[in-house]
Amino acid sequence: MQADKEVDARGLNCPLPILRAKKALSEMVTGQTLKVVATDPGSTRDFQAFAKQTGNELVGQETVGEEYIHVLRRR
């Protein structure tokens, strides 16, 4: 998936991937997409909750090997 910005959160555990995503989203404009690559298995659930709480759209999630890829669209 293509994105306007990417955050590498490999090796980080909750809540760091979310905090990195939150910071990146704050620097983006409405409609831009953010790709987050994490290795924390709990990040799938965390990003679903984060999207609901913040109103940012969770465009997609996928697992590739041991990496969890999350794509969010800035509200």
Backbone bond lengths (Angstrom), bond angles and torsions (degrees), N, CA, C in turn:
res aa  C-N    CA-C-N  psi(-1)  N-CA   C-N-CA  omega(-1)  CA-C   N-CA-C  phi
1 M - - - 1.450 - - 1.528 110.40 -
2 Q 1.302 116.46 134.92 1.454 121.75 176.36 1.519 109.26 -84.46
3 A 1.317 116.59 147.02 1.464 121.33 178.54 1.522 108.62 -145.16
4 D 1.331 115.51 158.63 1.460 120.25 178.80 1.529 111.54 -72.73
5 K 1.329 115.91 -29.79 1.459 121.26 -178.48 1.519 108.63 -145.82
6 E 1.336 116.44 150.66 1.465 119.82 179.60 1.524 110.08 -130.64
7 V 1.333 115.02 140.02 1.456 121.83 176.65 1.524 107.86 -117.80
8 D 1.328 115.71 127.93 1.460 121.38 177.37 1.532 107.67 -95.66
9 A 1.331 116.21 106.85 1.466 120.89 -179.97 1.529 110.64 -112.92
10 R 1.327 116.17 24.93 1.461 120.44 179.16 1.520 109.62 -63.28
11 G 1.336 116.06 136.71 1.452 121.10 177.87 1.526 114.14 82.87
12 L 1.322 117.60 -4.06 1.464 121.16 180.00 1.519 110.24 -99.65
13 N 1.309 116.38 140.90 1.459 121.26 177.35 1.523 110.21 -104.91
14 C 1.316 115.04 162.49 1.449 123.09 179.94 1.530 109.48 -51.57
15 P 1.292 119.33 136.27 1.470 129.59 8.05 1.522 113.92 -98.80
16 L 1.331 118.96 10.52 1.465 120.46 -173.86 1.532 115.20 -58.42
17 P 1.356 121.09 -42.94 1.471 118.54 177.46 1.538 112.09 -58.69
18 I 1.333 116.82 -38.83 1.464 121.00 179.29 1.529 110.39 -66.80
19 L 1.324 116.22 -43.93 1.469 119.66 -179.66 1.521 111.58 -63.68
20 R 1.325 117.01 -39.74 1.473 120.29 177.33 1.530 110.57 -64.61
21 A 1.330 115.86 -40.64 1.467 120.26 178.77 1.526 110.66 -65.06
22 K 1.314 116.22 -43.14 1.469 121.11 -179.64 1.529 110.41 -59.89
23 K 1.322 116.67 -44.44 1.471 121.36 179.11 1.529 110.48 -63.05
24 A 1.322 116.30 -45.50 1.470 120.31 -179.26 1.524 110.98 -63.35
25 L 1.336 116.89 -42.87 1.469 120.59 -179.83 1.522 111.30 -63.08
26 S 1.332 117.37 -33.98 1.463 120.44 -179.43 1.530 111.92 -66.49
27 E 1.324 117.01 -20.99 1.464 122.70 -179.77 1.529 112.13 -94.01
28 M 1.331 116.72 1.65 1.465 121.53 -175.96 1.527 110.41 -108.36
29 V 1.343 115.58 166.07 1.460 120.13 177.54 1.529 109.84 -103.68
30 T 1.318 115.56 161.07 1.463 122.13 -179.41 1.528 111.40 -51.49
31 G 1.331 115.08 132.48 1.465 120.92 176.90 1.516 114.37 94.95
32 Q 1.327 117.96 -17.36 1.461 119.60 178.88 1.524 109.51 -73.52
33 T 1.325 116.00 156.32 1.464 120.47 -178.43 1.522 111.22 -112.94
34 L 1.326 114.25 146.26 1.455 122.51 -179.80 1.519 108.81 -122.89
35 K 1.324 115.73 129.78 1.468 121.47 176.56 1.527 107.56 -106.56
36 V 1.328 115.93 127.68 1.465 121.37 178.32 1.523 107.93 -117.54
37 V 1.322 116.70 125.85 1.464 121.90 177.37 1.527 107.44 -108.54
38 A 1.333 116.13 118.05 1.460 121.72 -177.08 1.527 110.15 -128.28
39 T 1.332 115.03 162.87 1.468 119.89 176.30 1.531 110.74 -116.59
40 D 1.315 117.89 -1.61 1.466 123.00 179.11 1.532 109.01 -79.60
41 P 1.348 118.55 116.59 1.467 120.62 -179.30 1.526 113.12 -58.96
42 G 1.317 117.26 -28.05 1.463 120.79 179.32 1.515 113.27 -74.61
43 S 1.333 117.23 -8.98 1.466 120.09 -176.97 1.534 112.08 -65.81
44 T 1.318 118.06 -27.67 1.469 120.14 178.36 1.518 110.04 -59.98
45 R 1.294 116.61 -50.80 1.468 121.76 178.90 1.537 110.63 -66.46
46 D 1.329 116.05 -40.57 1.464 120.74 -178.58 1.528 111.96 -61.26
47 F 1.322 117.00 -43.48 1.462 119.69 -178.29 1.526 111.89 -71.81
48 Q 1.325 117.98 -30.02 1.462 120.41 174.68 1.525 109.58 -63.63
49 A 1.322 117.17 -45.23 1.463 121.91 179.11 1.528 110.93 -67.21
50 F 1.326 116.70 -40.82 1.464 121.49 179.88 1.532 110.93 -60.24
51 A 1.328 115.88 -43.68 1.470 120.09 -179.81 1.532 110.66 -62.78
52 K 1.318 117.06 -43.91 1.466 120.86 178.82 1.522 111.29 -61.79
53 Q 1.319 116.44 -43.82 1.463 121.19 -176.19 1.520 113.01 -70.19
54 T 1.328 117.41 -34.02 1.469 120.29 -173.46 1.521 113.80 -99.23
55 G 1.332 117.51 -15.98 1.454 119.79 -178.24 1.517 114.01 84.70
56 N 1.346 116.84 0.51 1.465 119.93 173.79 1.528 107.66 -77.04
57 E 1.332 116.12 145.39 1.463 119.94 -176.44 1.524 110.93 -85.99
58 L 1.327 116.16 128.72 1.461 121.42 173.94 1.522 106.36 -85.17
59 V 1.325 115.86 100.95 1.465 122.05 -174.61 1.520 111.59 -72.76
60 G 1.337 116.04 -37.61 1.458 118.53 -179.25 1.509 112.28 -171.18
61 Q 1.316 114.33 158.42 1.461 122.42 175.35 1.519 107.66 -140.75
62 E 1.320 116.05 140.70 1.458 118.93 174.81 1.524 109.36 -150.59
63 T 1.315 114.62 156.05 1.456 121.15 177.39 1.517 107.60 -112.12
64 V 1.330 115.62 125.67 1.461 121.28 178.28 1.526 106.61 -124.54
65 G 1.309 115.69 104.79 1.462 119.79 -175.52 1.519 109.13 64.09
66 E 1.319 115.63 -119.89 1.467 120.32 179.43 1.525 111.61 -103.88
67 E 1.330 116.36 15.07 1.460 120.67 179.60 1.522 110.72 -109.35
68 Y 1.319 114.47 142.69 1.465 122.04 179.63 1.523 107.05 -113.79
69 I 1.323 115.71 121.16 1.461 121.05 -176.00 1.534 108.31 -109.54
70 H 1.333 114.14 128.76 1.452 121.62 -178.38 1.528 107.85 -124.57
71 V 1.332 117.22 134.17 1.455 120.69 177.74 1.527 107.90 -122.49
72 L 1.332 114.13 124.36 1.462 121.43 -179.07 1.519 109.87 -117.95
73 R 1.332 116.22 146.22 1.462 121.11 174.05 1.527 107.70 -108.66
74 R 1.309 115.87 127.10 1.478 121.83 -178.86 1.513 110.41 -64.02
75 R 1.332 115.74 132.55 1.461 119.89 178.61 1.501 111.89 -76.72
